[in-house]
């Protein structure tokens, strides 16, 4: 068995290191179905090829259309709403800010 075969299946920590994300983010993404993985004995496992496919699909989406940094949402008068996307974990949060 060579190095690549041994590392075909990754733990949460290995996937987090590979993607440079927090372990909690990896588990949250897996639980939401955003990152393909399986639970074996209550522990998440990920195939390296599946993670690479997600990266490639994400990269294709980014190059096909520009991603806005903020989207305007419905807000009370005098305020503008924006969707903030966290660089660390990609989570969206809507906030209202003064004009």
Residue pairs with C-beta under 8 A, 6 or more apart in sequence:
7 14
7 48
8 47
8 48
8 49
9 45
9 46
9 47
9 48
10 18
10 45
10 46
10 47
10 48
10 51
11 43
11 44
11 45
11 46
12 23
12 26
12 27
12 43
12 44
12 46
13 23
14 46
15 21
15 26
15 35
15 37
15 44
15 46
15 51
16 22
16 23
16 25
16 26
18 48
18 51
19 26
19 51
19 55
21 88
21 89
22 88
22 89
25 88
25 89
25 90
26 35
26 44
26 46
27 44
28 89
29 35
29 89
30 36
30 37
30 44
30 46
35 46
35 51
35 54
36 46
36 47
36 50
36 51
36 53
36 54
37 44
37 45
37 46
37 47
37 50
38 44
38 45
39 45
69 85
70 82
70 83
70 84
71 82
71 83
72 80
72 81
72 82
73 81
73 82
73 83
73 94
74 81
75 81
75 96
76 96
78 98
78 99
79 96
79 97
79 98
79 99
80 96
80 97
80 98
80 99
81 94
81 95
81 96
81 97
82 94
82 95
82 97
83 92
83 93
83 94
84 92
84 93
84 94
84 95
85 91
85 92
86 92
86 93
